[in-house]
Amino acid sequence: MAMMNPKFRLRYPKGHFWSPGKFFRTIGDIDLKTTTHYIRNQHNMNQATLQHFHT
């Protein structure tokens, strides 16, 4: 990245731009029905619900 963008080192002096300790993964090959079922049936109030994703 630094070779393609000379200002990279100014913005990221430690040489990386990823957040430490964070990991995210996509849901993969799961269809919409399975995803909807999972979201509707989760019981943790801190988890996202379908209302968070409607536009």
C-alpha positions as YAML, in Angstrom:
chain: A
units: angstrom
residues:
- id: 1
  name: MET
  ca: [0.00, 0.00, 0.00]
- id: 2
  name: ALA
  ca: [2.76, 2.43, 0.88]
- id: 3
  name: MET
  ca: [4.38, 1.88, -2.51]
- id: 4
  name: MET
  ca: [1.13, 2.75, -4.32]
- id: 5
  name: ASN
  ca: [0.33, 5.77, -2.15]
- id: 6
  name: PRO
  ca: [3.22, 7.94, -0.91]
- id: 7
  name: LYS
  ca: [1.10, 9.51, 1.86]
- id: 8
  name: PHE
  ca: [0.24, 6.13, 3.37]
- id: 9
  name: ARG
  ca: [3.05, 6.36, 5.94]
- id: 10
  name: LEU
  ca: [1.87, 9.82, 7.02]
- id: 11
  name: ARG
  ca: [-1.64, 8.55, 7.70]
- id: 12
  name: TYR
  ca: [-0.59, 5.15, 9.09]
- id: 13
  name: PRO
  ca: [2.89, 5.57, 10.63]
- id: 14
  name: LYS
  ca: [2.89, 2.06, 12.13]
- id: 15
  name: GLY
  ca: [2.41, 0.58, 8.66]
- id: 16
  name: HIS
  ca: [-1.07, -0.89, 9.09]
- id: 17
  name: PHE
  ca: [-4.61, 0.41, 8.97]
- id: 18
  name: TRP
  ca: [-6.60, -2.47, 10.48]
- id: 19
  name: SER
  ca: [-8.14, -2.13, 13.93]
- id: 20
  name: PRO
  ca: [-6.39, -4.32, 16.50]
- id: 21
  name: GLY
  ca: [-8.54, -7.04, 18.02]
- id: 22
  name: LYS
  ca: [-11.48, -6.83, 15.62]
- id: 23
  name: PHE
  ca: [-12.76, -9.66, 13.45]
- id: 24
  name: PHE
  ca: [-15.78, -9.65, 11.15]
- id: 25
  name: ARG
  ca: [-17.03, -12.37, 8.87]
- id: 26
  name: THR
  ca: [-19.75, -12.44, 6.26]
- id: 27
  name: ILE
  ca: [-22.57, -14.94, 6.57]
- id: 28
  name: GLY
  ca: [-21.27, -16.84, 3.55]
- id: 29
  name: ASP
  ca: [-23.51, -19.08, 1.46]
- id: 30
  name: ILE
  ca: [-26.58, -18.83, 3.70]
- id: 31
  name: ASP
  ca: [-29.83, -17.94, 1.95]
- id: 32
  name: LEU
  ca: [-32.17, -15.10, 2.95]
- id: 33
  name: LYS
  ca: [-34.68, -17.45, 4.61]
- id: 34
  name: THR
  ca: [-32.02, -18.88, 6.94]
- id: 35
  name: THR
  ca: [-30.66, -15.42, 7.76]
- id: 36
  name: THR
  ca: [-34.15, -14.05, 8.48]
- id: 37
  name: HIS
  ca: [-34.92, -17.03, 10.72]
- id: 38
  name: TYR
  ca: [-31.70, -16.51, 12.67]
- id: 39
  name: ILE
  ca: [-32.32, -12.80, 13.22]
- id: 40
  name: ARG
  ca: [-35.96, -13.28, 14.24]
- id: 41
  name: ASN
  ca: [-35.16, -16.06, 16.69]
- id: 42
  name: GLN
  ca: [-32.20, -14.56, 18.50]
- id: 43
  name: HIS
  ca: [-32.98, -13.53, 22.05]
- id: 44
  name: ASN
  ca: [-30.06, -11.29, 22.96]
- id: 45
  name: MET
  ca: [-31.27, -7.69, 23.18]
- id: 46
  name: ASN
  ca: [-27.81, -6.40, 22.20]
- id: 47
  name: GLN
  ca: [-27.97, -8.17, 18.84]
- id: 48
  name: ALA
  ca: [-29.24, -6.44, 15.69]
- id: 49
  name: THR
  ca: [-32.81, -7.05, 14.54]
- id: 50
  name: LEU
  ca: [-34.42, -6.88, 11.10]
- id: 51
  name: GLN
  ca: [-35.66, -3.35, 11.85]
- id: 52
  name: HIS
  ca: [-32.03, -2.17, 11.90]
- id: 53
  name: PHE
  ca: [-31.57, -3.22, 8.26]
- id: 54
  name: HIS
  ca: [-34.73, -1.94, 6.56]
- id: 55
  name: THR
  ca: [-34.21, 1.10, 4.35]
...
